[in-house]
Amino acid sequence: MNKQKDIIYDFIMKNTLVNNSNSKGLDTQFISNALSLQRSNVSSILNELVREDKLEKSPTRPVLYKVKESISGRQELSPFPHLIGDKGSLRHAIQLAQAAILYPQNGFVSVISSSPGAGRSRFVYSMYQFAEKNKILAGKQGFKKIIVLFLVEDLIRYWI
């Protein structure tokens, strides 16, 4: 993708997946004003993203664009529904995790921290499953758990 297309796609992803107030989608004028780009350029890039099957285009006027359901993981592709609190207390954390995984060009580095016994390992494994099901990982990659307390030992065991 070119740079402007990446910027526009990131903006839509962050504003529709993470910020639920825009869950119906964003119109061209809003995107062009927010990113200080020409509306005509934004419109052509949005239509290109629709042709690439990355965005959905609403049949309404003004036309609203949002991340395609199968890409956003809101349908059956999401492994998160088994987590307690997926629609409540964990909802924001799940949306941030999905956005980080779907972030263009190899994702976004995530650090997950919580108190012991809070389900951190299960949450991270669900993130891994989500990335696998959305074909973010190239080929079959194993899940590697690194406990920061034993970071040096784990790095030696996994990568050397």
MDTraj code that builds the backbone (N, CA, C; nanometers):
import mdtraj as md
import numpy as np

residues = "MET ASN LYS GLN LYS ASP ILE ILE TYR ASP PHE ILE MET LYS ASN THR LEU VAL ASN ASN SER ASN SER LYS GLY LEU ASP THR GLN PHE ILE SER ASN ALA LEU SER LEU GLN ARG SER ASN VAL SER SER ILE LEU ASN GLU LEU VAL ARG GLU ASP LYS LEU GLU LYS SER PRO THR ARG PRO VAL LEU TYR LYS VAL LYS GLU SER ILE SER GLY ARG GLN GLU LEU SER PRO PHE PRO HIS LEU ILE GLY ASP LYS GLY SER LEU ARG HIS ALA ILE GLN LEU ALA GLN ALA ALA ILE LEU TYR PRO GLN ASN GLY PHE VAL SER VAL ILE SER SER SER PRO GLY ALA GLY ARG SER ARG PHE VAL TYR SER MET TYR GLN PHE ALA GLU LYS ASN LYS ILE LEU ALA GLY LYS GLN GLY PHE LYS LYS ILE ILE VAL LEU PHE LEU VAL GLU ASP LEU ILE ARG TYR TRP ILE".split()
xyz = np.array([
    [0.0837, -0.1187, 0.0000],
    [0.0000, 0.0000, 0.0000],
    [0.0875, 0.1241, 0.0000],
    [0.0353, 0.2311, -0.0599],
    [0.1116, 0.3547, -0.0547],
    [0.0888, 0.4238, 0.0790],
    [0.1655, 0.5265, 0.1045],
    [0.1656, 0.5905, 0.2360],
    [0.0300, 0.6518, 0.2718],
    [-0.0315, 0.7256, 0.1781],
    [-0.1611, 0.7866, 0.2076],
    [-0.2684, 0.6805, 0.2304],
    [-0.2620, 0.5732, 0.1556],
    [-0.3601, 0.4655, 0.1725],
    [-0.3445, 0.4034, 0.3114],
    [-0.2200, 0.3826, 0.3553],
    [-0.1947, 0.3304, 0.4897],
    [-0.2507, 0.4234, 0.5965],
    [-0.2269, 0.5510, 0.5799],
    [-0.2723, 0.6503, 0.6781],
    [-0.4247, 0.6494, 0.6872],
    [-0.4913, 0.6475, 0.5729],
    [-0.6375, 0.6492, 0.5705],
    [-0.6936, 0.5200, 0.6296],
    [-0.6357, 0.4059, 0.5914],
    [-0.6824, 0.2776, 0.6433],
    [-0.6624, 0.2702, 0.7948],
    [-0.5463, 0.3137, 0.8440],
    [-0.5202, 0.3163, 0.9886],
    [-0.6218, 0.4035, 1.0607],
    [-0.6484, 0.5201, 1.0033],
    [-0.7421, 0.6144, 1.0648],
    [-0.8807, 0.5520, 1.0763],
    [-0.9282, 0.4880, 0.9693],
    [-1.0601, 0.4250, 0.9719],
    [-1.0614, 0.3094, 1.0713],
    [-0.9555, 0.2299, 1.0720],
    [-0.9490, 0.1162, 1.1636],
    [-0.9537, 0.1633, 1.3085],
    [-0.8747, 0.2630, 1.3416],
    [-0.8711, 0.3119, 1.4802],
    [-1.0035, 0.3752, 1.5202],
    [-1.0664, 0.4467, 1.4281],
    [-1.1893, 0.5183, 1.4616],
    [-1.3143, 0.4326, 1.4537],
    [-1.3098, 0.3178, 1.3905],
    [-1.4284, 0.2317, 1.3876],
    [-1.4145, 0.1108, 1.4797],
    [-1.2933, 0.0576, 1.4955],
    [-1.2748, -0.0572, 1.5846],
    [-1.2579, -0.0150, 1.7295],
    [-1.1764, 0.0858, 1.7545],
    [-1.1446, 0.1252, 1.8917],
    [-1.2466, 0.2240, 1.9455],
    [-1.2839, 0.3229, 1.8660],
    [-1.3777, 0.4257, 1.9089],
    [-1.5176, 0.3876, 1.8608],
    [-1.5978, 0.3307, 1.9489],
    [-1.7295, 0.2782, 1.9087],
    [-1.8288, 0.3851, 1.8677],
    [-1.8016, 0.5128, 1.8918],
    [-1.8953, 0.6170, 1.8512],
    [-1.9028, 0.6263, 1.6992],
    [-1.8014, 0.5756, 1.6287],
    [-1.7992, 0.5767, 1.4824],
    [-1.8172, 0.4372, 1.4246],
    [-1.8851, 0.3490, 1.4958],
    [-1.8948, 0.2097, 1.4517],
    [-1.9744, 0.1919, 1.3226],
    [-2.0581, 0.2895, 1.2861],
    [-2.1336, 0.2794, 1.1608],
    [-2.0476, 0.3152, 1.0412],
    [-1.9370, 0.3844, 1.0652],
    [-1.8464, 0.4205, 0.9574],
    [-1.8148, 0.5693, 0.9561],
    [-1.7260, 0.6073, 0.8667],
    [-1.6814, 0.7465, 0.8538],
    [-1.7057, 0.7919, 0.7105],
    [-1.7452, 0.9186, 0.6960],
    [-1.7653, 0.9692, 0.5601],
    [-1.6377, 1.0360, 0.5085],
    [-1.6323, 1.0559, 0.3785],
    [-1.5139, 1.1091, 0.3110],
    [-1.4752, 1.2466, 0.3644],
    [-1.5736, 1.3316, 0.3858],
    [-1.5462, 1.4687, 0.4327],
    [-1.4809, 1.4671, 0.5707],
    [-1.5328, 1.3838, 0.6613],
    [-1.4769, 1.3736, 0.7956],
    [-1.3313, 1.3280, 0.7896],
    [-1.3044, 1.2261, 0.7086],
    [-1.1684, 1.1725, 0.6960],
    [-1.0747, 1.2767, 0.6365],
    [-1.1193, 1.3436, 0.5313],
    [-1.0330, 1.4435, 0.4662],
    [-1.0040, 1.5605, 0.5595],
    [-1.1023, 1.6046, 0.6369],
    [-1.0788, 1.7134, 0.7326],
    [-0.9847, 1.6703, 0.8447],
    [-1.0059, 1.5510, 0.8977],
    [-0.9241, 1.5021, 1.0095],
    [-0.7786, 1.4810, 0.9694],
    [-0.7565, 1.4378, 0.8455],
    [-0.6202, 1.4081, 0.8006],
    [-0.5587, 1.5191, 0.7157],
    [-0.6340, 1.6275, 0.6958],
    [-0.5882, 1.7418, 0.6150],
    [-0.5454, 1.6982, 0.4746],
    [-0.6333, 1.6196, 0.4110],
    [-0.6098, 1.5737, 0.2742],
    [-0.7259, 1.6213, 0.1872],
    [-0.7029, 1.6283, 0.0560],
    [-0.8097, 1.6682, -0.0345],
    [-0.9173, 1.5607, -0.0393],
    [-1.0429, 1.6044, -0.0379],
    [-1.1546, 1.5118, -0.0362],
    [-1.1551, 1.4199, -0.1583],
    [-1.1228, 1.4721, -0.2736],
    [-1.1225, 1.3897, -0.3957],
    [-1.0167, 1.2795, -0.3892],
    [-0.8996, 1.3119, -0.3343],
    [-0.7950, 1.2096, -0.3183],
    [-0.8375, 1.1027, -0.2185],
    [-0.8974, 1.1471, -0.1082],
    [-0.9444, 1.0530, -0.0061],
    [-1.0516, 0.9615, -0.0650],
    [-1.1426, 1.0190, -0.1424],
    [-1.2496, 0.9416, -0.2038],
    [-1.1950, 0.8327, -0.2972],
    [-1.0976, 0.8677, -0.3784],
    [-1.0420, 0.7670, -0.4709],
    [-0.9677, 0.6569, -0.3945],
    [-0.8979, 0.6930, -0.2880],
    [-0.8270, 0.5922, -0.2074],
    [-0.9271, 0.5017, -0.1357],
    [-1.0357, 0.5603, -0.0845],
    [-1.1379, 0.4804, -0.0169],
    [-1.2015, 0.3807, -0.1135],
    [-1.2307, 0.4243, -0.2341],
    [-1.2883, 0.3338, -0.3337],
    [-1.1900, 0.2240, -0.3731],
    [-1.0627, 0.2574, -0.3746],
    [-0.9596, 0.1566, -0.4015],
    [-0.9571, 0.0513, -0.2906],
    [-0.9678, 0.0957, -0.1651],
    [-0.9700, 0.0039, -0.0510],
    [-1.0957, -0.0841, -0.0541],
    [-1.2056, -0.0300, -0.1028],
    [-1.3278, -0.1095, -0.1177],
    [-1.3069, -0.2166, -0.2240],
    [-1.2442, -0.1797, -0.3365],
    [-1.2164, -0.2772, -0.4431],
    [-1.1211, -0.3861, -0.3950],
    [-1.0278, -0.3502, -0.3058],
    [-0.9342, -0.4478, -0.2493],
    [-0.9988, -0.5329, -0.1406],
    [-1.1270, -0.5072, -0.1107],
    [-1.2040, -0.5829, -0.0126],
    [-1.1555, -0.5616, 0.1305],
    [-1.1037, -0.4430, 0.1587],
    [-1.0585, -0.4109, 0.2939],
    [-1.1597, -0.3247, 0.3689],
    [-1.2408, -0.2503, 0.2942],
    [-1.3427, -0.1650, 0.3541],
    [-1.4798, -0.2000, 0.2988],
    [-1.5820, -0.1665, 0.3779],
    [-1.7205, -0.1773, 0.3330],
    [-1.7725, -0.0369, 0.3074],
    [-1.8553, -0.0242, 0.2077],
    [-1.9127, 0.1041, 0.1689],
    [-2.0630, 0.0970, 0.1926],
    [-2.1183, 0.1925, 0.2661],
    [-2.2616, 0.1903, 0.2950],
    [-2.3408, 0.2387, 0.1737],
    [-2.4646, 0.1939, 0.1604],
    [-2.5478, 0.2399, 0.0489],
    [-2.6157, 0.3742, 0.0777],
    [-2.5895, 0.4334, 0.1934],
    [-2.6541, 0.5582, 0.2348],
    [-2.5816, 0.6804, 0.1794],
    [-2.6447, 0.7953, 0.1959],
    [-2.5802, 0.9235, 0.1645],
    [-2.5745, 1.0045, 0.2918],
    [-2.4657, 1.0599, 0.3349],
    [-2.3341, 1.0428, 0.2751],
    [-2.2844, 0.8990, 0.2914],
    [-2.2002, 0.8574, 0.1992],
    [-2.1458, 0.7217, 0.2017],
    [-2.0536, 0.7077, 0.3225],
    [-2.0723, 0.6011, 0.3983],
    [-1.9886, 0.5731, 0.5152],
    [-1.8989, 0.4537, 0.4847],
    [-1.7752, 0.4618, 0.5306],
    [-1.6770, 0.3547, 0.5098],
    [-1.6371, 0.2994, 0.6450],
    [-1.6262, 0.1671, 0.6521],
    [-1.5773, 0.1023, 0.7738],
    [-1.4983, -0.0222, 0.7359],
    [-1.4211, -0.0722, 0.8310],
    [-1.3395, -0.1917, 0.8079],
    [-1.4331, -0.3087, 0.7835],
    [-1.4014, -0.3886, 0.6843],
    [-1.4835, -0.5041, 0.6467],
    [-1.5010, -0.5959, 0.7668],
    [-1.6212, -0.6484, 0.7854],
    [-1.6531, -0.7331, 0.9008],
    [-1.5568, -0.8498, 0.9175],
    [-1.5230, -0.9191, 0.8091],
    [-1.4349, -1.0357, 0.8205],
    [-1.2937, -0.9952, 0.8592],
    [-1.2523, -0.8726, 0.8238],
    [-1.1194, -0.8241, 0.8607],
    [-1.1183, -0.7757, 1.0046],
    [-1.2239, -0.7075, 1.0451],
    [-1.2272, -0.6518, 1.1795],
    [-1.2416, -0.7589, 1.2864],
    [-1.2814, -0.8805, 1.2469],
    [-1.2912, -0.9898, 1.3424],
    [-1.4179, -0.9860, 1.4246],
    [-1.5187, -0.9114, 1.3827],
    [-1.6406, -0.9010, 1.4607],
    [-1.7359, -1.0158, 1.4319],
    [-1.7064, -1.0979, 1.3338],
    [-1.7926, -1.2120, 1.3059],
    [-1.7346, -1.3348, 1.3731],
    [-1.7476, -1.4486, 1.3082],
    [-1.7048, -1.5740, 1.3684],
    [-1.5534, -1.5904, 1.3719],
    [-1.4766, -1.4989, 1.3122],
    [-1.3319, -1.5120, 1.3110],
    [-1.2683, -1.4817, 1.4468],
    [-1.3412, -1.4196, 1.5337],
    [-1.2835, -1.3777, 1.6602],
    [-1.2803, -1.4905, 1.7619],
    [-1.1630, -1.5176, 1.8201],
    [-1.1554, -1.6191, 1.9241],
    [-1.1828, -1.5595, 2.0623],
    [-1.2169, -1.4333, 2.0702],
    [-1.2312, -1.3664, 2.1991],
    [-1.3621, -1.3922, 2.2742],
    [-1.4719, -1.4333, 2.2106],
    [-1.5969, -1.4486, 2.2858],
    [-1.5907, -1.5451, 2.4039],
    [-1.4950, -1.6366, 2.4063],
    [-1.4867, -1.7298, 2.5188],
    [-1.4310, -1.6627, 2.6446],
    [-1.3759, -1.5431, 2.6329],
    [-1.3213, -1.4740, 2.7489],
    [-1.4336, -1.4095, 2.8301],
    [-1.4276, -1.4236, 2.9595],
    [-1.5267, -1.3600, 3.0458],
    [-1.5010, -1.2096, 3.0416],
    [-1.6057, -1.1344, 3.0128],
    [-1.5919, -0.9888, 3.0049],
    [-1.5677, -0.9382, 2.8645],
    [-1.5850, -1.0234, 2.7624],
    [-1.5577, -0.9813, 2.6252],
    [-1.6529, -0.8710, 2.5786],
    [-1.7701, -0.8616, 2.6388],
    [-1.8635, -0.7560, 2.6031],
    [-1.8701, -0.6476, 2.7108],
    [-1.7905, -0.6627, 2.8141],
    [-1.7931, -0.5670, 2.9248],
    [-1.6556, -0.5110, 2.9546],
    [-1.5967, -0.5587, 3.0637],
    [-1.4713, -0.5019, 3.1117],
    [-1.3529, -0.5230, 3.0172],
    [-1.3533, -0.6301, 2.9391],
    [-1.2424, -0.6567, 2.8468],
    [-1.2653, -0.6015, 2.7062],
    [-1.3818, -0.5439, 2.6830],
    [-1.4174, -0.5003, 2.5473],
    [-1.3145, -0.4053, 2.4874],
    [-1.2755, -0.3044, 2.5620],
    [-1.1790, -0.2064, 2.5109],
    [-1.0427, -0.2716, 2.4867],
    [-0.9998, -0.3581, 2.5788],
    [-0.8714, -0.4264, 2.5633],
    [-0.8726, -0.5165, 2.4394],
    [-0.9849, -0.5839, 2.4135],
    [-0.9965, -0.6704, 2.2959],
    [-0.9914, -0.5865, 2.1685],
    [-1.0606, -0.4727, 2.1683],
    [-1.0590, -0.3861, 2.0502],
    [-0.9178, -0.3331, 2.0233],
    [-0.8466, -0.2964, 2.1283],
    [-0.7085, -0.2497, 2.1103],
    [-0.6189, -0.3621, 2.0592],
    [-0.6392, -0.4831, 2.1111],
    [-0.5599, -0.5971, 2.0660],
    [-0.5864, -0.6263, 1.9186],
    [-0.7127, -0.6233, 1.8766],
    [-0.7466, -0.6467, 1.7372],
    [-0.6854, -0.5392, 1.6479],
    [-0.6941, -0.4145, 1.6904],
    [-0.6365, -0.3057, 1.6115],
    [-0.4849, -0.3212, 1.6002],
    [-0.4190, -0.3624, 1.7088],
    [-0.2735, -0.3815, 1.7062],
    [-0.2349, -0.4949, 1.6119],
    [-0.3119, -0.6027, 1.6139],
    [-0.2822, -0.7175, 1.5278],
    [-0.3064, -0.6829, 1.3815],
    [-0.4135, -0.6112, 1.3538],
    [-0.4500, -0.5781, 1.2166],
    [-0.3770, -0.4554, 1.1635],
    [-0.2943, -0.3938, 1.2477],
    [-0.2201, -0.2750, 1.2067],
    [-0.1335, -0.3092, 1.0850],
    [-0.1381, -0.2272, 0.9793],
    [-0.0630, -0.2596, 0.8569],
    [0.0875, -0.2749, 0.8807],
    [0.1481, -0.3519, 0.7965],
    [0.2922, -0.3755, 0.7961],
    [0.3415, -0.4384, 0.9261],
    [0.3062, -0.5630, 0.9450],
    [0.3566, -0.6472, 1.0537],
    [0.3024, -0.6153, 1.1926],
    [0.1881, -0.5557, 1.2016],
    [0.1255, -0.5342, 1.3313],
    [0.1918, -0.4275, 1.4149],
    [0.1555, -0.4257, 1.5397],
    [0.2007, -0.3250, 1.6330],
    [0.2451, -0.3971, 1.7592],
    [0.3585, -0.3624, 1.8136],
    [0.4109, -0.4307, 1.9317],
    [0.3155, -0.4097, 2.0497],
    [0.2835, -0.5169, 2.1194],
    [0.1913, -0.5100, 2.2326],
    [0.2583, -0.5642, 2.3569],
    [0.2403, -0.4933, 2.4671],
    [0.2878, -0.5404, 2.5965],
    [0.1639, -0.5588, 2.6832],
    [0.1438, -0.6788, 2.7320],
    [0.0263, -0.7117, 2.8125],
    [0.0724, -0.7307, 2.9564],
    [0.0131, -0.6536, 3.0464],
    [0.0495, -0.6680, 3.1876],
    [-0.0774, -0.6706, 3.2718],
    [-0.0713, -0.7460, 3.3804],
    [-0.1834, -0.7542, 3.4738],
    [-0.1333, -0.8212, 3.6008],
    [-0.2199, -0.8274, 3.6973],
    [-0.1821, -0.8961, 3.8203],
    [-0.1862, -1.0476, 3.7961],
    [-0.1114, -1.1234, 3.8759],
    [-0.1081, -1.2691, 3.8577],
    [-0.2474, -1.3309, 3.8686],
    [-0.2752, -1.4257, 3.7791],
    [-0.4026, -1.4962, 3.7826],
    [-0.5178, -1.4256, 3.7133],
    [-0.4908, -1.3159, 3.6443],
    [-0.5974, -1.2383, 3.5799],
    [-0.6343, -1.2918, 3.4418],
    [-0.5616, -1.3880, 3.3889],
    [-0.5930, -1.4453, 3.2591],
    [-0.5115, -1.3873, 3.1456],
    [-0.3962, -1.3342, 3.1792],
    [-0.3067, -1.2722, 3.0802],
    [-0.2639, -1.3720, 2.9730],
    [-0.2256, -1.4928, 3.0113],
    [-0.1808, -1.5943, 2.9145],
    [-0.2929, -1.6331, 2.8198],
    [-0.4130, -1.6501, 2.8721],
    [-0.5276, -1.6865, 2.7881],
    [-0.5594, -1.5735, 2.6899],
    [-0.5519, -1.4491, 2.7358],
    [-0.5788, -1.3341, 2.6498],
    [-0.4753, -1.3265, 2.5369],
    [-0.3495, -1.3437, 2.5708],
    [-0.2429, -1.3377, 2.4700],
    [-0.2564, -1.4528, 2.3708],
    [-0.2913, -1.5716, 2.4191],
    [-0.3116, -1.6842, 2.3276],
    [-0.4306, -1.6580, 2.2343],
    [-0.5332, -1.5921, 2.2850],
    [-0.6470, -1.5541, 2.2005],
    [-0.6036, -1.4538, 2.0937],
    [-0.5127, -1.3645, 2.1290],
    [-0.4583, -1.2708, 2.0302],
    [-0.3849, -1.3486, 1.9203],
    [-0.3077, -1.4475, 1.9609],
    [-0.2350, -1.5310, 1.8659],
    [-0.3323, -1.6038, 1.7729],
    [-0.4388, -1.6620, 1.8286],
    [-0.5392, -1.7314, 1.7470],
    [-0.6071, -1.6343, 1.6498],
    [-0.6352, -1.5140, 1.6964],
    [-0.6982, -1.4124, 1.6114],
    [-0.6071, -1.3791, 1.4933],
    [-0.4781, -1.3634, 1.5191],
    [-0.3821, -1.3334, 1.4119],
    [-0.3733, -1.4496, 1.3136],
    [-0.3758, -1.5720, 1.3636],
    [-0.3713, -1.6907, 1.2774],
    [-0.4956, -1.6999, 1.1889],
    [-0.6124, -1.6812, 1.2486],
    [-0.7378, -1.6939, 1.1734],
    [-0.7556, -1.5833, 1.0705],
    [-0.6970, -1.4673, 1.0940],
    [-0.7057, -1.3571, 0.9991],
    [-0.5881, -1.3566, 0.9017],
    [-0.5099, -1.4648, 0.9042],
    [-0.3966, -1.4834, 0.8125],
    [-0.2953, -1.3690, 0.8205],
    [-0.2699, -1.3238, 0.9428],
    [-0.1705, -1.2196, 0.9662],
    [-0.0316, -1.2832, 0.9744],
    [-0.0252, -1.4042, 1.0290],
    [0.1023, -1.4746, 1.0422],
    [0.1336, -1.5502, 0.9140],
    [0.2573, -1.5409, 0.8708],
    [0.3007, -1.6115, 0.7496],
    [0.3312, -1.7565, 0.7854],
    [0.2577, -1.8479, 0.7257],
    [0.2809, -1.9900, 0.7538],
    [0.2382, -2.0279, 0.8935],
    [0.2750, -2.1472, 0.9351],
    [0.2411, -2.1965, 1.0687],
    [0.3517, -2.1557, 1.1652],
    [0.3183, -2.0699, 1.2583],
    [0.4152, -2.0239, 1.3563],
    [0.3688, -2.0687, 1.4944],
    [0.4613, -2.1099, 1.5745],
    [0.4261, -2.1545, 1.7087],
    [0.4054, -2.0378, 1.8029],
    [0.3293, -2.0631, 1.9063],
    [0.3050, -1.9634, 2.0099],
    [0.4174, -1.9732, 2.1114],
    [0.4853, -1.8633, 2.1348],
    [0.5973, -1.8617, 2.2289],
    [0.5634, -1.7694, 2.3454],
    [0.5616, -1.8253, 2.4634],
    [0.5300, -1.7487, 2.5839],
    [0.6606, -1.7096, 2.6524],
    [0.6765, -1.5805, 2.6738],
    [0.7971, -1.5320, 2.7406],
    [0.7552, -1.4654, 2.8711],
    [0.8049, -1.5157, 2.9805],
    [0.7783, -1.4556, 3.1109],
    [0.8915, -1.3573, 3.1365],
    [0.8576, -1.2321, 3.1517],
    [0.9585, -1.1265, 3.1622],
    [1.0496, -1.1490, 3.2826],
    [0.9971, -1.2068, 3.3866],
    [1.0776, -1.2349, 3.5049],
    [1.1970, -1.3231, 3.4700],
    [1.1757, -1.4125, 3.3745],
    [1.2803, -1.5042, 3.3305],
    [1.3201, -1.4753, 3.1862],
    [1.3203, -1.3493, 3.1464],
    [1.3382, -1.3087, 3.0076],
    [1.4657, -1.3637, 2.9449],
    [1.5777, -1.3514, 3.0089],
    [1.7047, -1.3951, 2.9512],
    [1.7032, -1.5454, 2.9277],
    [1.6557, -1.6217, 3.0256],
    [1.6502, -1.7672, 3.0104],
    [1.5569, -1.8072, 2.8958],
    [1.4397, -1.7413, 2.8848],
    [1.3444, -1.7729, 2.7785],
    [1.3999, -1.7382, 2.6415],
    [1.4675, -1.6261, 2.6306],
    [1.5254, -1.5872, 2.5015],
    [1.6308, -1.6868, 2.4576],
    [1.7120, -1.7327, 2.5493],
    [1.8141, -1.8326, 2.5163],
    [1.7477, -1.9628, 2.4729],
    [1.6435, -2.0051, 2.5452],
    [1.5752, -2.1309, 2.5152],
    [1.5044, -2.1271, 2.3797],
    [1.4393, -2.0138, 2.3439],
    [1.3601, -2.0073, 2.2217],
    [1.4420, -1.9690, 2.0976],
    [1.5401, -1.8833, 2.1103],
    [1.6030, -1.8291, 1.9913],
    [1.7511, -1.8612, 1.9742],
    [1.8109, -1.9300, 2.0651],
    [1.9527, -1.9615, 2.0486],
    [1.9720, -2.1115, 2.0454],
])
top = md.Topology()
chain = top.add_chain()
for i, resn in enumerate(residues, 1):
    res = top.add_residue(resn, chain, resSeq=i)
    for name in ("N", "CA", "C"):
        top.add_atom(name, md.element.get_by_symbol(name[0]), res)
traj = md.Trajectory(xyz[None], top)
